[in-house]
Amino acid sequence: MSREVLITTPENVAIEYELAGLGSRFYAQLLDLLVILTILIGVTVVCGVIAVLSRFVAAFIGQFLAALYILATFVITWGYFIYFEGCRNGETVGKRVLGLRVMREGGYPVGLAAAFIRNLLRPVDFLPGFYGVGIVSVLVSRRYQRLGDMAAGTIVIKQREPLSLQAILGAARLTPERLNTDALAIVAKDADLLTPDEYLAVRHFTQRRRELSWDAQQFAAMHIAVPMMQRLKIVPPAGTTTVNYADFLEYLSVAYELARRPTEVAQSSKSSEA
């Protein structure tokens, strides 16, 4: 069964994700349970200290502390997953450590409603012992979903490692303050051969790329950059295995502007003289 899934994002861009397997999800869940256990131990200690330090050991105080402890245990056990998955980009502490993230099947963020539904069925997934039903569900599901995922319409994906500009031009990653001169020289070789329409497409992307997720940036940039690289005969250095297309378009835009600027200035001067 394939671990890859193709999703069309809200930006109407198709992105391929790798689904999280049973092993990584198990270890992430184990870490989360350790975090919850640590919090519960802290709550237990606090309640115990309050009980000991209280000057009035009346029965109602003991009952109040007991009720407060039960309520805190319930809120922590259930609220932990709902809060982190619904409000923290689909990442609990364990998922963040293991590089996993929960998302909607359509590419949308999880949100509190979906996170609530997803975790409402967690006790069922836990049956008959430590996620027995959930493990079977993940193994037989086409998208590695447990029952809570199916009900909420969510999937768990692996976060991808960020690509670097070094992957395309063997240079440092693009920074707002300074462009790498060697990388710019490679891109600028025939940048002036871009048509005005091509340049406008590049500029439109570079101006709006920050509105997209990182994966959406790369996918959209690839469809713009590959034909231009082929036509301009821009070839990444030997040994390059991955390409940061979004940063490449940033360089191409600057290279085009630098190449065309002297011509435009000269034409402007001639027009003013005439």
C-alpha positions as CSV (number, residue, x, y, z in Angstrom):
1,M,0.0,0.0,0.0
2,S,1.4,3.3,-1.1
3,R,2.6,5.8,1.6
4,E,2.2,8.8,-0.8
5,V,-1.0,10.8,-1.1
6,L,-1.8,13.6,-3.6
7,I,-3.8,16.5,-2.1
8,T,-5.1,19.6,-3.8
9,T,-4.7,22.5,-1.4
10,P,-7.0,25.5,-0.9
11,E,-4.6,27.4,-3.2
12,N,-5.6,24.9,-6.0
13,V,-2.1,23.4,-6.0
14,A,-1.6,19.6,-6.0
15,I,1.0,18.5,-3.4
16,E,2.2,15.0,-2.6
17,Y,2.6,14.1,1.1
18,E,4.1,11.1,2.7
19,L,1.7,9.4,5.2
20,A,3.0,8.7,8.6
21,G,3.5,5.0,9.3
22,L,2.5,3.0,12.4
23,G,6.0,3.1,13.9
24,S,6.5,6.8,14.0
25,R,2.9,7.4,15.2
26,F,3.4,4.9,18.0
27,Y,6.5,6.6,19.2
28,A,4.9,10.0,19.0
29,Q,1.9,8.7,21.0
30,L,4.3,7.3,23.6
31,L,6.0,10.7,24.0
32,D,2.7,12.4,24.3
33,L,1.5,10.0,27.0
34,L,4.8,10.6,28.9
35,V,4.1,14.4,28.7
36,I,0.6,13.9,30.0
37,L,1.8,11.7,32.8
38,T,4.4,14.3,33.8
39,I,1.7,17.0,33.9
40,L,-0.6,14.7,36.0
41,I,2.2,14.0,38.4
42,G,2.7,17.7,38.8
43,V,-1.0,18.3,39.4
44,T,-1.0,15.5,42.0
45,V,1.9,17.0,43.8
46,V,0.3,20.5,43.9
47,C,-3.0,19.1,45.2
48,G,-1.2,17.1,47.9
49,V,0.8,20.2,49.0
50,I,-2.4,22.3,49.2
51,A,-4.0,19.6,51.3
52,V,-1.0,19.4,53.7
53,L,-0.6,23.1,54.0
54,S,-4.3,23.8,54.6
55,R,-5.0,24.9,58.1
56,F,-8.5,23.5,58.0
57,V,-8.6,19.8,57.3
58,A,-12.4,19.8,57.1
59,A,-14.1,17.1,55.2
60,F,-15.5,19.5,52.5
61,I,-11.9,20.7,51.7
62,G,-10.8,17.1,51.1
63,Q,-13.8,16.6,48.9
64,F,-13.2,19.8,47.0
65,L,-9.6,18.9,46.3
66,A,-10.7,15.4,45.2
67,A,-13.2,16.9,42.8
68,L,-10.7,19.4,41.5
69,Y,-8.2,16.7,40.9
70,I,-10.6,14.6,38.9
71,L,-11.7,17.6,36.8
72,A,-8.0,18.5,36.2
73,T,-7.2,15.0,35.2
74,F,-10.1,14.9,32.7
75,V,-9.3,18.2,31.2
76,I,-5.6,17.4,30.8
77,T,-6.1,13.9,29.4
78,W,-8.7,15.1,26.8
79,G,-7.7,18.7,26.3
80,Y,-4.0,18.0,25.6
81,F,-4.6,16.4,22.2
82,I,-7.5,18.7,21.2
83,Y,-5.6,21.9,22.0
84,F,-2.3,20.9,20.4
85,E,-3.8,19.4,17.3
86,G,-6.5,22.1,16.9
87,C,-4.5,25.2,17.8
88,R,-0.8,24.3,17.2
89,N,-0.7,23.4,13.5
90,G,-1.8,19.8,14.1
91,E,1.4,19.0,16.1
92,T,1.5,17.6,19.7
93,V,4.8,17.5,21.5
94,G,5.4,13.9,20.4
95,K,4.4,14.6,16.8
96,R,6.7,17.6,16.6
97,V,9.6,15.6,17.9
98,L,8.9,12.8,15.3
99,G,8.2,15.3,12.5
100,L,4.5,14.4,12.1
101,R,1.5,16.6,11.6
102,V,-2.3,16.1,11.5
103,M,-4.2,17.8,8.7
104,R,-7.6,17.6,7.0
105,E,-7.8,15.3,4.0
106,G,-8.4,18.3,1.7
107,G,-5.2,20.0,2.8
108,Y,-6.8,22.3,5.3
109,P,-5.6,22.8,8.9
110,V,-7.2,20.6,11.5
111,G,-9.1,23.1,13.6
112,L,-10.7,22.6,17.0
113,A,-13.9,20.9,15.6
114,A,-12.0,18.2,13.7
115,A,-9.5,17.8,16.6
116,F,-12.4,17.3,19.0
117,I,-14.1,14.7,16.7
118,R,-10.7,13.0,16.1
119,N,-10.0,12.6,19.8
120,L,-13.6,11.7,20.8
121,L,-13.1,8.2,19.4
122,R,-9.7,7.8,21.0
123,P,-11.1,5.5,23.7
124,V,-12.5,3.2,21.1
125,D,-9.2,3.1,19.2
126,F,-7.6,2.2,22.5
127,L,-9.6,-1.0,22.9
128,P,-9.0,-3.8,23.9
129,G,-5.6,-2.5,25.1
130,F,-3.1,0.1,24.0
131,Y,-4.6,1.1,20.7
132,G,-5.5,-2.4,19.5
133,V,-8.4,-1.2,17.4
134,G,-6.4,1.8,16.2
135,I,-3.4,-0.3,15.1
136,V,-5.6,-2.6,13.1
137,S,-7.4,0.4,11.6
138,V,-4.1,2.1,10.5
139,L,-2.8,-1.2,9.0
140,V,-5.9,-1.8,6.9
141,S,-6.9,1.8,6.0
142,R,-5.9,3.1,2.6
143,R,-4.6,6.4,4.2
144,Y,-3.3,4.9,7.4
145,Q,-6.2,6.3,9.4
146,R,-7.5,5.2,12.8
147,L,-11.2,5.4,13.5
148,G,-10.9,9.0,14.9
149,D,-9.2,10.1,11.6
150,M,-12.0,8.5,9.5
151,A,-14.7,10.3,11.6
152,A,-12.9,13.7,11.5
153,G,-11.6,13.4,7.9
154,T,-8.0,13.8,8.9
155,I,-4.7,12.2,8.1
156,V,-1.3,12.2,9.7
157,I,1.6,13.1,7.4
158,K,5.4,13.3,7.7
159,Q,6.9,16.8,7.6
160,R,9.4,17.2,4.9
161,E,12.9,18.6,5.5
162,P,13.4,22.1,4.1
163,L,15.3,22.3,0.8
164,S,18.2,24.7,0.5
165,L,19.5,26.9,-2.3
166,Q,22.7,24.9,-2.1
167,A,20.8,22.0,-3.6
168,I,20.3,24.0,-6.9
169,L,23.4,26.1,-7.2
170,G,25.8,24.9,-4.6
171,A,25.5,28.3,-2.8
172,A,24.2,29.6,0.5
173,R,20.4,29.8,1.0
174,L,18.8,33.0,-0.2
175,T,18.5,35.7,2.5
176,P,16.7,39.0,2.1
177,E,19.8,41.0,2.9
178,R,22.3,39.5,0.3
179,L,22.2,37.3,-2.8
180,N,25.0,34.9,-3.3
181,T,27.1,36.3,-6.1
182,D,28.2,32.9,-7.5
183,A,24.6,31.7,-7.7
184,L,23.4,34.9,-9.2
185,A,26.1,34.7,-11.9
186,I,24.9,31.2,-12.9
187,V,21.3,32.3,-13.1
188,A,22.1,35.6,-14.8
189,K,23.9,34.1,-17.8
190,D,20.9,34.3,-20.1
191,A,18.3,35.9,-17.8
192,D,17.8,38.8,-20.2
193,L,16.3,36.3,-22.7
194,L,13.2,36.0,-20.6
195,T,10.1,37.5,-22.3
196,P,8.2,40.3,-20.5
197,D,5.3,37.8,-19.9
198,E,7.7,35.3,-18.3
199,Y,9.2,38.0,-16.1
200,L,5.8,39.1,-15.0
201,A,4.9,35.5,-14.1
202,V,8.1,35.2,-12.0
203,R,7.5,38.5,-10.3
204,H,3.9,37.6,-9.5
205,F,5.1,34.4,-7.8
206,T,7.9,36.0,-5.8
207,Q,5.6,38.8,-4.6
208,R,3.0,36.3,-3.4
209,R,5.0,33.2,-2.4
210,R,4.9,34.1,1.3
211,E,1.1,33.7,1.3
212,L,1.6,30.0,0.4
213,S,2.8,27.1,2.6
214,W,6.3,26.0,1.9
215,D,5.2,22.9,0.0
216,A,2.8,25.0,-2.1
217,Q,5.6,27.4,-2.9
218,Q,7.8,24.7,-4.2
219,F,5.1,23.0,-6.3
220,A,3.9,26.2,-7.9
221,A,7.4,27.4,-8.5
222,M,8.4,24.1,-10.2
223,H,5.8,24.6,-12.9
224,I,7.1,28.1,-13.6
225,A,10.8,27.4,-13.3
226,V,11.3,24.1,-15.2
227,P,10.3,25.4,-18.6
228,M,12.4,28.5,-18.2
229,M,15.4,26.5,-17.0
230,Q,15.2,24.3,-20.0
231,R,14.8,27.2,-22.5
232,L,17.6,29.2,-20.9
233,K,19.8,26.1,-20.5
234,I,20.3,26.7,-16.8
235,V,21.5,23.4,-15.4
236,P,22.2,22.8,-11.6
237,P,25.7,21.6,-10.7
238,A,26.6,18.0,-11.0
239,G,25.4,15.9,-8.0
240,T,22.4,18.0,-7.3
241,T,19.5,15.9,-6.2
242,T,16.9,18.4,-5.1
243,V,16.0,21.9,-6.4
244,N,14.6,24.8,-4.4
245,Y,12.5,26.3,-7.3
246,A,11.0,29.1,-5.2
247,D,14.4,30.6,-4.3
248,F,15.6,30.0,-7.9
249,L,12.8,32.2,-9.2
250,E,13.9,34.9,-6.7
251,Y,17.3,34.8,-8.2
252,L,16.0,34.8,-11.8
253,S,13.9,37.8,-11.1
254,V,16.8,39.8,-9.7
255,A,19.1,38.6,-12.6
256,Y,16.6,39.7,-15.2
257,E,16.2,43.1,-13.6
258,L,20.0,43.6,-13.4
259,A,20.4,42.5,-17.0
260,R,17.7,44.7,-18.4
261,R,18.3,47.8,-16.4
262,P,21.2,49.2,-18.5
263,T,19.2,48.7,-21.7
264,E,16.1,50.4,-20.2
265,V,18.2,53.3,-18.9
266,A,19.8,53.8,-22.3
267,Q,16.4,53.7,-24.0
268,S,15.1,56.2,-21.5
269,S,18.0,58.5,-22.1
270,K,17.6,58.4,-25.9
271,S,13.9,59.1,-25.5
272,S,14.6,62.2,-23.3
273,E,17.2,63.5,-25.7
274,A,14.8,63.2,-28.6
